[in-house]
Amino acid sequence: MKNRGAVWVFGLLLTMLLALPAAHAAEGMWPLSNLPVTALQRRFGFTPTAKWIRHVQLASVRLAGGCSGSFVSPHGLVLSNHHCAVGCLEGLSRPGQNLMARYFYAATRKEEPKCPAMEIEQLVSLQNVTAAVNRATHGKSGAAYAAAMRAVSNHLESACVAGDARQWRCELVRLYHGGQDWMYKYRRYQDVRLVFVPSQSTSFFGGYPDNFNYPRYDYDISLLRVYVHGKPAHTPEYFRLSARGPHAGELVFTSGNPGATERDDTVAQLKSLRYPVFPLFLQFLSHQQGLLEAFSAESAHNAEIAAGQLFFVDNAIKSLDGQLAALNDARQFARKVRAERALRAKVSASARLKREYGGAWKAIAAAEKRNVAMFLPYSLIVGGRFFNARLFNLAFSIVLGAHERTLPDAQRLSAYRAANLPLLEQQLFSAAPVHPSLNKLELVSTLTMMRDLLGDDAPICATLFAHRSPRAVALRAVNGTRVGDVSVRKALWNGGEAAVRASRDPMIVLARKVLPFYLKLYRQHEDEVSAPIQANTARIARLRFALYGSRIAPDATFTERVSYGVVKGWLRDGKPVPPFTTVAGLYARARDYNPLKLSPQWLAARGRLKPTTPMNFVSSNDIVGGNSGSPVIDRHGRLVGLIFDGNPPSLGGAFWYDDANNRAVAVDSAVILAALKHVYHADALVRELRTGN
């Protein structure tokens, strides 16, 4: 009977596997523990060795703010995008020295300034902890499941850090939506210094109209350096830059940290994203975009202050617009519906599988109904979409941190666990300037929107605006606060709950009033939405994992992934789009007005740059947000490009991959080196990149 049962299950799984759509050729953001070796051998005759994989792992890095990068010399030099260093540039800028508007080059180590709040992380080890997580969560649901996940993740992360949270960061990573659980251990570098950036007009040439488009002519790079004990870190595993870049048709890899994809979501989850999640986010972002544009138009100084925020808001709007359009693509969405129906039909046909997996989709759909019902207040109060003013965010971090640190470590929110406090404290104590004028505008606007959307009778509005209008509350908080002073923040943080309770600072008082509503909504959402979805997507993931094994890559989780592809263009409206742009094309596209205006350095260098030097290129690598700054490497481990964007069809990559159209956009390594030498005369930097010296 045992053997007959095994044969029956195998036959059923094989039938189900054949009934489901196959993955596209180059689809997938692959964990280092599970690279598609067979596919690479079959298609390209390339076998990634253990040495190659280890080299890629240690040479790649993650920027804690949401980007990727790589070591490009043995002396801690990190290559990433300009837009990944915006926080550093804004933090270092002062009146009369706007680092967003001009290029910066530190010709010597002594001239490399420290970024006020930046962490770069290097993945050093991976450990499969699936069995431990399954034991802790088996048979649990709702609040019990959430509590068990908090406890087991805290236990595993604390054991991994081993009391040295300043040097190590450990993270429980759920692959295949819980089909596998891994412990990722990172070496954290918090002394990050600026070496080189071009001006924003150069890195973002073409501006908003060209964003998520192609052809492109951007020099979107930054060079940073990590230090240990006041000296450049020793980083023997690094990528050497290729002076020629890639050629058309060449196999290339990206190694980065894609943020999130929803390719394994159920139809119920995708419908919630389609409405109301994405439309509401777009409403918030459009409101903030108008606010920042109006503020910027008032003066050149205001424009400098808002430049970084406006870039990211514009980028988010264009990205979400593209993702929403993808979700509204009837043909692609119908494929998702058919695939789910086929899988559920096979499960329903088996009493054994129905008993184990049959209720998962229904439970997720019920949780999504709760998500939709509470989404507006949750997104405003907990999701961070609302209180954009930095002064409020600093105050709320102090107030929430004081509360969380009274709890046992296993019960705290993840960011406030002992192992994660170094990153939070670095951000909290950053000396980056605070701008009260922008804070006033943002807080007045967002508090007013809260009252308008939730209504006067909503409990939080009745509490916050019982005696004053939203405008009066915001102005009183910003005008009277001392939270902008780093020493005040440190005193409140170190004083803990007693100091927070005793404070009469109006911004701290406002944050204290928000706190109970935040905690109530957070726990309610965790118990009624997050936990049921996590538990049941894990069930479906185990079924899918049994079906596909290692042939299917898991959804992205802002952790180290490798994708492979080929340098090639695509067809747009039936016409071929060439894979490369050139320096000649850049000068031909330039105009005497923004965003197509060249910087003085590039205008002066026209005669020194070869017109045929490749500028940007596209490849079929599978990427999403978070891959910004990812190195593009060849089969020999040489860096041939730097990811900075995707083409329009790639925006649907959050939900599905289309090999015919999805393209990653990269800066060619040839122009990285050529411009450093001939445009910026950064000879020492070129020598370090070419020779390691």
C-alpha positions, 0 to 999 in steps of 0.5 A: 500500500505504501508503494502504491500510494507513492506511485499514485502521488507521483503520478498525480503531481506529474499530471499537475506539473504538465497542466501548469504553464512552464516558466519562460527561458530566462525568468527568475530571480534565483537565490544563491542556494538554488541557481538554475545550473541545468538551464545554464548548461543546456542553453549557454554551456556555462556551469557556475562553480562553487568558487564563482557563486561564492565570488558573486556573493561576497562581491555583491552588497545591499544598501539598506535603504533599498538598493543594490551595489558591488565591491569594485576594488579590494579597498572597500570601493562600492559601485551603485547608482546616483539615485541610491546615494540621494540620502547621503547627498542630501545629508551632506549638502549645505547652503551653497553646496548642493551635492544633488546639483553638481558632481563630486569627486574626492581625489584623496581618501582624506576628502571622502566625507562620511554619509550621515546615515547609510548602511551597506551590507555584505551577505556572508552566509546562508542557512536553511532553517525551514524545519525550525520554523515549521516546528514553531508554527505547525497547527497555528493560525491567526494571532497564535501564528503571528506570535509564533513567527515573532518568537521563532524569528527573534530566536533564530536572528538573535542566535545568528547575531550572537551578541554582536549586532554592530557587526552582524545583521541577521534576517529570517528570509521566507522563500516560496512564501514560506515553502522554505525559510533561510537565515541570511547573515550580513556583515554590516558597514555603517561607516560609508563615505562618498567618493564620486557622483555626477550631477543629478542632471547627468545621472537622470538625463532625460528626466521624468519623460525618459524614466522607465523608457528606452533609448536612454543616455544616463550616467546613473552611477555613484562610488562609495567606500566602506570603512572599518575602524577609520580605514578602508575595508579590506574586500578581496572579493570584488568585480573588475570593470571591463573596459569594453563592456558586453556585446550583443547576444552575450550571456550576462548576469545581474546580482542584486536585491530585487525588492518584491514581486507578486508572481505567486500571489493568489487571484484574490491578492492580485484583485486587492492590489488592482483595487483599492491598494494601487489606486489609493497609493497613487492618490497619496503619491499624486497629492504629494507630487503636487505638494512638492512641485508647488513648494519647489516652484517658490524658490531655488532653495526650496527646489534643492530641499525637495529634489530628492523626495520629488525624484522618488515620488515621480518614480513611484508614480510612474512605476505604480502606473505601469504595474496597475496597467499590467494588472488591468491587462485582461489577457495576462490576468486571465492567464493567472485565473486559468492557472489558479483554477487548474491548480485548485481543480487538481487539488479538489480531485484528490481527497488527500490534497484537498484535506491538506491544501483545499482551504488555503485559497478561501482563507486568503480570500477572507483575509483579503476582504478584511484587508480591503475593509481596513486598508484606508486607516491602516495605510494612513496610520501604520503603512507610513504613507501619511506622515511624510514629515521627517520631524514627525517620523523621528518623533514617532520612532522615539515614541514607538521605540520607547514602548517596544523596548519595554517588551521582551525582545521576542514580542517587539516589532522587528525593527526594534529588536536588539539585533536590529537597533544599530540601523535604527539608531544610525538613522535616528541620530543622523546629522542630516539637516531637517527643513521645518518649512517643508515639514510644515507643508507636509504635516499640514497637508497630510493631517488635513487629508486624514481628517477629510478621508477618515472623517471628523468622527473617526477615533484618531481624528476626534483625539488629534483635532479635539481642540485644534484644526489639523493645520493648527496641530501641525504648525504647533508641532513643527514650530515648537519641537526640538526634535530636529536637534540630534542631542535632544533625540539622543536624550529622549531615546536613551531616557526611554519610556520615562523620558517620552512620558515626561516630554512636553515637546509638541511633536512628541506629544502628537506622536504619543497620541498617534501611538495607541491607534498605530498599535491597535491597527498593527496588531489587528492587521497582523492577526486578521490579515498578515498571519492568515495570508502568511500561513496559507500562502505557505501551504500553497507554496509547499504544494508548488514547491513539491510540483516544481522543485528547483525549476521555479524561482521564488518571489523577490524578498529584497535579498541576494538574487542572480538573474541571467539573460542576454544583451538584446533589444526587443520589438516595439510596434513591430520595429526593432529597438537596438540594444545599445545607445552611444555617446554620439547619441547622447550629444545628438539628443542634448538640448539647451533646456532641462531635462535634456541639458548637458552639464558643463563637464560633458559639453567640454569633454565632447572632443575627448570621448569616442562617439562610438563608446556605448552609453546604455544597453538593455538585456533580458535579465529579470529585475524589479525595484531594488535591483537599482545598482546591481552589477551586470557581470559576464560569465568570467565575473567581470563587471560589464554594466550597472542596472539603473532602470527597466523598459516599459514592459518590465513594470509588469515584472512584479506579476509576470515575466515576458522574455520577448519584451521585458528588458533591464536597462544598464550603464555600460562599463565602457562609458563608466571608465571613459567618463571618469577619465575624460569628463571628470579627470578622476585618474586615481579612481580609474586606476583603482578600478582598473588595477585595484591599486 
